[in-house]
Amino acid sequence: MRIIVAPDPVLRQSCEPVAPAELKSLRGKARQMAKLMYKSNGCGIAAPQVGLLKRLMVVDVSTAEEGEEPPQDPVYFVNPEVVRSWGEPEQADEGCLSIPGIQIPIQRPTGIEVTALDLQGEPFSIEAEGFMARAIQHELDHLDGTTMFEHLDPIARARTFREYEQALRQGAKPGDTGVEDRA
């Protein structure tokens, strides 16, 4: 399993819901996705980023004290649906495993409520704020075929894509969020 990088067209496709009969066979892939996310220093990954067009994503924004390994506490979302969002939209720089080497300022609501199934097929609901809300919304975008580039106006998109191409020429790999990562 590998991370697909832009401009691969699979990243612009909407994902199909996971059927109940598929859930058992997707558990292993979901766990592989989480391992790949951790290996790449990510805090989220969605199925299309590994070439799987299913509504499946993993998020873990756990942190640790300096010098310690963060705990691994992935939240698996199968067929996630937004129930509501709230808060004055805030802009913050985001990175993406599929768009390595750059960060893009994205405006998002500060809170979100999502319902989903876990890997056992049990329904759950999560209310998240701050960075967790942002990470969930970023991964939800992937399930709908939206990358960070689509959040930009056409002129900014063209400029940012040129910066991205430059980062790739300089050797950016999934997990890099800027030039300093490649030094």
C-alpha positions, 0 to 999 in steps of 0.5 A: 500500500502506498500514498497516491499523490496529486495530480493523480485523478483518483484523488478527484473522484467521489467515494462509494459507501461501504456495504455491510458485506464489505466491512470485514474485508476492509478492516485489514486495509483500514489498519494498513492505512493507519500504519501508513499514516503513522509512518508518514507522520500524518494525522489522517488518511482517507481511502482514496489516498491509497487508491480505494474509492470507498467512504473510509478514513482514519484520523488520529491527532494524538500528541505527546510531550517532547521526546516521547512517541505519541500514543496511537489512538486511531479513529476509524470512520466508515461511511461518515456523514456530517450532522452539523458544523458550528463556529465562526470559520477559521483559516489555518495552514493544512498539509496533506499526505497526497500533496507533499511539500506545501501547506495551504491556508484553508478556512473551515468551521471550528466544530463538527459533528459526524456519525459513522460506523466503526470497523465492527459496523457499530454506529457512533457519533463524534463531536470535535472542535479545533484541530480534530474538527479540521482533520476530520473535515480534511479527510471528509473532503477526500471522500468527496473528491476534493483536495486542498487545491479546490479550496483556492480561487483559480489564480491562487490555485495555479500559483500554489500548484506551481509551488507544489510542482517545485516541491516535488522536483525538490524531492517532497514525499508524503509527510513533508509539509514544507521545504524544511522537511526536505533539508 
